[in-house]
């Protein structure tokens, strides 16, 4: 049975203009990305310092082979990623370090330690760049998760949460600080009703990954169902955390296609779970399209991730569906 369309988005939105990301929010978003990049770079800088101190023990590049405990650093300076090292033999690694010394460190003369550190950081920079490609999505998930946790807390609703790595459910704890950094799923009860929210799930009915799925099932029943009970889906949403206005339209096109697939797949089953969109970079044309879908009942809700009140109200809607 199809749900009767409602208009929960009116709690935080009055027009399409409310969805548009402001210049100030865009600027703040870029600053947040820069701060996160610096935070993630801190271990690499510390590693470079440790390598520098160890390398300063010798007077010639060839003597680096005699320094214990720096092979991994030398291999990184040689341009080899952690992933690449899994495919190399000890002989391959030895040759890579020899090439580094012969082609780059020896020509640097008495500046060979500086050259070593520069090349180490160059490789680590590539690693950092790779980890930053989806940082907008990571930060977006953290922000929305914290809003949902806050909504549950002020409602006096206990919750359970599941870390991404262990997949072991844990009870709510007053010291649950920064659990949004590692949370994969969240569950709560009100009376006999149960909800479970799961991030980044491949939905069987759609055969695609969906950013957020809200179920009317407790975790154990959901696990036993293997997410295959179509009637258990209450809401499915797309979350786009990229802040760059230049990529906003592409993010919305991707999200719009994903949401269309969701609606078609469930419609074939005679079902219409709520769909929603949360984005950080929303331009005027996008906002108009989103608003039109809201007014037509295609989207149940939407929010601009950079507007705290909108995110808070969308979180309240999710926990009470």
Order of alpha helices (4+ residues) and beta strands (2+ residues): alpha-alpha-alpha-alpha-alpha-alpha-beta-beta-beta-beta-beta-alpha-beta-alpha-beta-alpha-beta-alpha
